[in-house]
Amino acid sequence: MKGSLLYEGKAKQVYRVEGEAEQLILSYKNDATAFNGKKKDQFNGKGRLNNLISANVFAYLHQHDVRSHFIKTLNDTEQLVEKTTIIPLEVVVRNVAAGSIVKRLGLEEKQPFDSPLIELFYKNDDLNDPLINDEHAYLLADVTEEELNVLKRMTLTVNTQLRSLFADVNLQLVDFKLEFGRRQDGSLVLSDEISPDTCRLWDRETGEKMDKDVFRQGLGDLVDVYEVILQRLEEKAHA
Ligand code: TMP
């Protein structure tokens, strides 16, 4: 049964589970934020869409031997997950130049990278999630060099799997962000969410942006776009 609120973030609430110390309930909110919370709004249905999309993606990854904290969907907006200690890193993979790297390094948007490019950000709202290097990660994120290499390998595996999943539903996976948690036995596991809030997805035919950039850049109706992503994934899952 759902226990007390443990933590509230910008897009999710985290609840304890009564009698199950090793599990948590993630409750997806309708809030959308961008630019470290400077831009915000609420969209009816967004929580449901991200909950169901993220569940679908984690289920696909499980089928392809990529483990995560995801256990099962509980209802439209909530999922049961394994409790882990979050590693304060945002591991970003880029297949094509877009977003912050375009501004930071003066690249052309849409320029593809020959091989996926990994960037690390330190998860710290007060510092605005700065870009960091590996040595900063050992210092700040309580990970060893070996563990960081494991995280990077897992991230590249997820990229390969997700590129294929999204290509099958006519979407190009431009970039995305992963987070990892540590289990009590010390092992590292994929955590948080994988949704159009945390990925850039472009329609492979029209090039249309089908992710949170719709909100960040004011391009249209975020819920309509997320609904299309869910529909395409569900059609594929049932095909
Ligand atoms: P960026 O281009 O803004 O650095 O974002 C790279 C990817 O990471 C993009 O797919 C969106 C995702 N992302 C998050 O999930 N959370 C964040 O706070 C930020 C800044 C990006």
Residues whose N, C-alpha, C, O or C-beta is under 5 A from the ligand:
A	BS01	TMP	V92 A98 G99 S100 I101 D175 F176 K177 D197 T198 C199 R200
